[in-house]
Amino acid sequence: MPVISYREALRETLREEMHRDDSVFLIGEEIGIFEGSYKITAGLLAEFGEKRVRDTPIAEEGFVGAAVGAAMLGLRPVVEIMTINFSLLALDQIVNHAAKIYGMFGGQTSVPMVIRTPGGGGQQLGATHSQNIELYYAFVPGLKVVAPSTPADARALMRAAIRDDDPVLFLENLALYNTKGEVPADLEPAEIGKAAVRRVGTDITLIGYSRMAAVATQVARRLHDDNGIDAEVIDLRSLRPLDRDTLVESVRKTGCAVIAEDDWLTYGIGAEVAASISDGAFDYLDAPVRRVAAAEVPLPYAKPLEQAALPSAESLYAAARETLTAVGRL
């Protein structure tokens, strides 16, 4: 089975889907001649031409709006916004148009488009370029929001997103682009709205998405090696729709949970996850649900301060140990 990077998985999947379906085209800032800020679209302009790899001005509201119109007329645009922070400039097009057109027009037209955009801190890009604001979009009915953590899921969820008839926000964390993993060439599209159980366990449930799902898997291995603890790891993969059933099933088995997220604690994705656990597994909990998240500050530029503000394997490990101690498993 080939081992490729997250970046390569995205690029190859875009290429495959463009060969499979002539209605798929790419549009965004510097994705053609420059081949994208993170080189996801490298080589695609030369292969498919300017008609299907469309460079745009730095005008997010304009080119996202153009993609909405193209999708309404039967094409399947894949939009690249250079960073999720810049998506705020297209908020009206995403929230008031892409998400609502199907419902407002009684299903007469759909909006089959994908918006790819990276986010996350740790790259010293400053507070306005390092945010995890996926909550803004996961809040909105009519959008689907996915956040793959592995190269295999990057391929499977991208295939699913492009073929979906609803608008999909496809979240990529900058820290994941160079990570590698096994990716079957014939991997089928993933089910949007279905979490993945990355590791089966009985002592505690660790829950994350995107980068923090990968961190949770590392922490689970460390808990086993250091303490003999069998942690179950749930990778949300999809933020809307959210797979509440898998979350509840896991916590009913383990009796305790720690949620790890790269966004801020207050009103974060983890708050919805914790509420879902409370609704479905309250009587099974042996300890309060713990949350590990970013510090409630604009992310500093200075590397030591930036690292201190971000959630880490150490902070998740400590929270898991505290929970395990509280329930008498350590």
TALIN-V962864 format. One line per field, one symbol per residue. ss: DSSP state (h for helix, s for strand, l for the rest). phi: phi as a letter, one per 20 degrees, with the letter a starting at -180 (. if undefined). burial: b if it has 9 or more other C-alpha atoms within 8 Angstrom, else e. A space follows every 50 residues. Layout:
ss=???
phi=???
burial=???
//
This chain:
ss=llssshhhhhhhhhhhhhhhlllssssssllllllllllllllhhhhhll llsssslllhhhhhhhhhhhhhlllssssssllhhhhhhhhhhhhhhhll hhhhlllllllllsssssslllllllhhhlllllhhhhlllllsssllll hhhhhhhhhhhhhllllsssssshhhlllssslllllllllllllssssl lllsssssllhhhhhhhhhhhhhhhhhlllsssssllssslllhhhhhhh hhhhllssssssssllllhhhhhhhhhhhhhhhhlllllsssssllllll llhhhhhhhlllhhhhhhhhhhhhhhllll
phi=.fdceggffffffgffffffcfeebdbrfleeffmnfdmfegnfffednf fdcdfcffbgfffffffgffffeoecfdeddgbggffffdgfffeecgfd fgffdmmfbdcecddeaeboendldnfecceddfggeffefoddccbfdc gffgffffgfffefedfcedecegfegefcafcffeffgfefocfdefbe bceaddcbblgffffffffffffffecmeeeeddegmcebfeefffffgf fffenbbcddbeefffmfgffffffffffdcgfefebffeccbffebfff eggfffffeefcffffffffffffffemdc
burial=eeebbbbbbbbebbbebbeeeebbbbbbbbbbeebbbebbbbebbeebbb ebbbbbeeebbebbbebbebbbeebbbbbbbbbbbbbeebbbbbbbbbbb bbeeeeeebbbbbbbbbbbbbbebbbbebbbbbebebbebebbbbbbbbb bbbbbbbbbbbbebebbbbbbbbbbbbebbbbbeeebebbebbbbebbbb bbbbbbbbbbbbbbbbbbbbebbbeeeebbbbbbbbbbbbbbbbeebbbb bbebbbbbbbbbbbbeebbbbebbebbeeebeebbebebbbbbbbeeebb bebebbeebbbebebbbebbbebbbebeee
//
